[in-house]
Amino acid sequence: MKADYFTKRYPNYGMIFPADIFAVRASKERFERVAYFPVDATLPEVARRAVKKLGPVSSDKTGREITVSVGGVGVTGTVFLDNRDYRKFVHDTWGARCADRETTAYAHVCYTNEIPFLAIRALSDLAGGQDHAELNGIDANAGISSAHAVKVLRAILREL
């Protein structure tokens, strides 16, 4: 028997059945089905200008240039994503460029309260994309990734 509230809109991954949520906005009376929380329409262009002015960003450890990009889809889920196949699933299903469990929480609060929203994410690992478990770079890269996110955030704030 199918539950009345569950309408499958996305493919499942094993026993994970993704679904939209219901959210309400401060100016609305009713909850509405929401597939995603959009960023503010003007903030991506501000971020693009800021990143352009920022210039090349390099890793303190290796000196290699870090790619800083603006735009794309981030996803959240109920599990820590450290699985190559599941990472491919979220990319194929939603075009996800990153996954975490924190960004959606503040995106939801901003959406509900009708506050402009822009996420700034620095990726510290490959979410299961490495060939060997010991190569997961989260421990080695978390600090430098955070420093890069702060550089980008400061550049965006200056641009605002």
C-alpha positions in Angstrom: 0.0 0.0 0.0 1.4 3.4 -1.0 1.2 6.3 1.5 -0.9 9.2 0.3 1.8 11.7 1.0 4.5 9.9 -0.9 4.7 10.5 -4.7 7.9 9.2 -6.2 9.5 12.0 -8.2 13.1 10.9 -8.2 14.8 7.5 -8.7 15.8 5.8 -5.5 19.3 4.6 -4.5 18.8 1.3 -2.8 16.7 2.0 0.3 17.1 5.8 0.0 14.0 7.4 -1.5 14.7 11.1 -2.2 11.7 13.4 -1.9 10.9 17.1 -2.0 10.0 18.8 1.3 7.2 21.0 2.3 8.1 24.5 3.4 6.3 27.7 4.3 7.5 31.3 3.6 6.9 34.2 6.0 4.5 35.9 3.6 2.5 32.7 2.9 -0.3 31.0 4.8 0.3 27.4 3.6 3.2 25.0 3.2 4.2 24.3 -0.4 6.2 21.5 -2.0 9.8 22.6 -2.5 12.3 20.8 -4.6 15.1 23.2 -3.8 15.9 26.5 -2.1 17.0 29.0 -4.7 19.9 31.5 -4.2 19.1 35.2 -4.4 18.9 36.2 -8.1 21.5 39.0 -7.8 24.1 37.3 -5.6 25.7 34.9 -8.1 26.7 37.9 -10.3 28.2 39.6 -7.3 30.1 36.4 -6.5 31.4 36.2 -10.1 32.7 39.7 -10.0 34.4 39.1 -6.6 36.0 35.8 -7.8 37.3 37.5 -10.9 38.9 40.2 -8.8 40.3 37.7 -6.3 42.6 36.2 -9.0 44.3 32.8 -8.8 44.0 30.9 -5.5 46.7 28.4 -4.7 47.1 25.6 -2.2 49.5 26.4 0.6 50.7 22.8 0.6 51.2 22.0 -3.1 51.2 25.4 -4.8 48.7 24.1 -7.3 46.0 26.4 -8.5 42.6 25.9 -6.9 39.5 26.1 -9.1 37.0 28.7 -7.8 33.6 28.5 -9.6 30.3 30.2 -9.1 27.0 28.5 -9.6 25.7 24.9 -9.6 23.6 22.6 -7.5 24.4 21.5 -4.0 22.5 18.7 -2.3 21.9 17.4 1.1 20.9 14.0 2.5 20.5 11.9 5.5 23.9 10.2 5.2 27.5 11.3 5.0 28.5 11.0 1.4 31.6 8.9 1.1 30.5 6.6 -1.7 31.5 6.9 -5.3 28.3 5.3 -6.7 26.0 7.4 -4.5 28.0 10.6 -5.5 27.4 9.6 -9.1 23.7 9.1 -8.4 23.2 12.6 -6.9 25.2 14.1 -9.8 23.1 12.2 -12.4 19.8 12.9 -10.6 20.2 16.6 -9.7 23.4 17.7 -11.4 24.9 18.1 -7.9 28.4 19.6 -7.8 28.7 19.3 -4.0 27.0 17.6 -1.1 26.8 18.4 2.6 24.3 18.5 5.4 24.8 22.0 6.7 24.0 24.3 3.8 20.4 23.2 3.4 19.7 24.1 7.0 20.6 27.7 6.5 19.1 27.8 3.0 15.8 26.6 4.5 15.9 29.3 7.2 16.6 32.0 4.6 13.9 30.7 2.3 11.3 30.6 5.1 12.2 34.1 6.3 12.6 35.5 2.7 16.2 36.5 3.3 18.7 36.6 0.4 20.8 33.4 0.3 24.1 32.4 -1.3 26.1 29.3 -0.3 29.9 29.4 -0.3 31.3 25.9 -0.2 34.9 24.7 -0.3 35.3 21.0 -1.1 37.7 19.1 1.1 37.3 15.6 -0.3 36.0 13.7 -3.3 33.0 12.1 -1.6 34.1 8.6 -2.3 35.8 9.5 -5.5 39.3 8.4 -4.4 40.6 5.0 -5.3 41.6 4.0 -1.7 39.8 4.9 1.5 43.0 6.2 3.1 43.2 8.8 0.3 40.0 10.5 1.4 41.3 14.1 1.8 38.9 15.4 4.3 41.3 15.3 7.2 44.2 16.6 5.2 42.3 19.3 3.3 39.6 20.6 5.7 41.8 23.4 7.1 43.0 24.7 3.7 39.5 24.3 2.2 38.1 26.4 5.0 40.8 29.1 4.5 39.9 29.3 0.8 36.1 29.6 1.6 37.0 32.5 3.9 39.0 34.2 1.1 36.1 33.9 -1.3 33.6 35.1 1.3 35.7 38.2 2.1 36.0 39.0 -1.6 32.2 38.7 -2.0 31.6 40.9 1.0 34.0 43.5 -0.4 32.1 43.4 -3.7 28.8 43.9 -1.9 
